[in-house]
């Protein structure tokens, strides 16, 4: 058991390191420089949607989802990652795949579900437009390197209650889905997103009396929340106590 948890820790650390590195460098459009869509990439960067449309219509044989040479992602993901909403909408209208899956299991909707503006605020427009064009909020994907799985709600549960609500209420995302044996409510508890925990309980009747996929050993998500320590004068403490009181009774 210890070796398995240690291995999982190493894998997660590796993924986090790669992700942090990508966060620093995927801002540049230059990784598309040697692709067939370099001209389109520059138009995506500048959000010149009229010229984007003109380029695609004049080059019907191009693959609008061609990958960049460094991160192996498409322009749609680049546009979401870099907050180019006009380009995101234009790419989707021009035929970009809303359910594209990168080698690491990420999708446009997964990127949209963890997107924060430069002011660290949520922006549901990206999720909304992807759902409009057919993105599947219940798709579970796998990283081809680590073997770990992910999906949009799994990511949203540690990012923003706004995203969680949108995915469930508008996208009909399954609040009970487990990814790597971990449910959205457990993700939220671990990351101290108690507002999300409260929402999942009240809106979807999610229970905390379920086995923990993170710790195992008979522990439940309820047990994890019980052991959380928040300042007694904090909003988190108040919310924690209210949730624990509501979840005192173990369902049959």
Long-range contacts (C-beta under 8 A, 24 or more apart in sequence): 1-216, 1-217, 11-146, 11-148, 12-148, 14-146, 15-104, 15-143, 15-146, 15-148, 18-104, 22-71, 25-70, 25-71, 26-71, 26-73, 26-78, 26-81, 26-82, 27-81, 27-82, 29-78, 31-68, 31-69, 31-70, 31-71, 32-68, 32-69, 32-75, 32-78, 33-69, 34-69, 35-66, 35-67, 35-68, 35-69, 36-62, 36-63, 36-66, 37-62, 37-63, 37-64, 37-66, 37-75, 40-64, 40-75, 41-75, 41-78, 43-87, 44-75, 44-78, 44-79, 44-84, 44-87, 44-90, 44-91, 45-82, 45-84, 45-87, 47-84, 47-86, 47-87, 49-86, 49-87, 49-89, 49-90, 52-87, 52-90, 52-91, 52-94, 53-90, 53-93, 53-94, 56-94, 56-95, 64-91, 64-94, 64-95, 64-96, 65-96, 65-97, 65-100, 67-102, 72-102, 72-103, 73-102, 73-106, 74-100, 74-102, 76-100, 76-108, 77-102, 77-106, 77-107, 77-108, 77-111, 80-108, 80-111, 80-112, 80-115, 80-126, 81-111, 81-115, 83-115, 83-117, 83-118, 83-123, 85-123, 85-125, 85-126, 85-129, 88-126, 88-129, 88-130, 89-129, 92-129, 92-130, 92-132, 92-133, 98-130, 98-133, 98-134, 98-135, 99-134, 99-135, 99-136, 99-139, 101-141, 103-143, 103-144, 103-145, 104-143, 104-144, 104-145, 105-141, 105-142, 105-143, 105-144, 105-148, 105-149, 105-150, 106-141, 106-150, 107-135, 107-139, 107-141, 107-152, 108-135, 109-135, 109-136, 109-137, 109-139, 109-152, 110-141, 110-150, 110-151, 110-152, 110-155, 112-152, 112-163, 113-152, 113-153, 113-155, 113-156, 113-159, 113-163, 113-167, 114-155, 114-156, 114-158, 114-159, 116-159, 116-160, 122-159, 122-160, 122-162, 122-163, 124-162, 124-163, 124-166, 127-152, 127-163, 127-166, 127-167, 127-170, 127-171, 128-166, 128-170, 131-170, 131-171, 135-171, 137-167, 137-171, 137-172, 137-173, 138-172, 138-173, 138-174, 138-177, 140-177, 140-179, 148-180, 149-179, 149-180, 150-179, 151-177, 151-179, 153-177, 153-184, 154-179, 154-182, 154-184, 154-187, 156-184, 157-184, 157-185, 157-187, 157-188, 157-191, 157-193, 157-196, 158-187, 158-188, 158-190, 158-191, 158-193, 161-193, 161-195, 161-196, 161-199, 164-196, 164-199, 164-200, 165-199, 165-203, 168-203, 168-204, 169-203, 175-200, 175-203, 175-204, 175-206, 176-204, 176-206, 178-213, 180-213, 181-213, 182-212, 182-213, 182-214, 183-210, 183-213, 183-221, 185-210, 185-221, 186-210, 186-212, 186-213, 186-214, 186-221, 186-224, 189-221, 189-224, 189-225, 189-228, 190-214, 190-224, 192-228, 192-236, 194-236, 194-239, 194-240, 194-243, 195-239, 197-225, 197-239, 197-243, 198-239, 198-242, 198-243, 201-243, 201-246, 201-247, 207-247, 207-251, 208-243, 208-247, 209-247, 209-250, 209-251, 222-247
